[in-house]
Amino acid sequence: MKASRIILSTFAAAIALTTLIASHSPASAGAFGPDYGWMGNKQYMACLKYVGAFGADYPGRDKNIQACKRNYL
């Protein structure tokens, strides 16, 4: 009885540890990591590319970037 309880506890601990490690792996955050996951959003990146084509001094550029965020993030 005691041996089966030890085996069961060890097995449960191994599963819990594996789940904890897998949930914090870089792969679960996307190809670019947790801080840059938005870079994998192709529609958002295409919108930014279109907005950026007008140049940094284009009037309303910040408003357009916010529109990209609102629509695609």
Secondary structure, 3 states (H helix, E strand, C coil): CHHHHHHHHHHHHHHHHHHHHHHCCHHHHCCCCCCCHHHHCHHHHHHHHHHHCCCCCCCCHHHHHHHHHHHHC
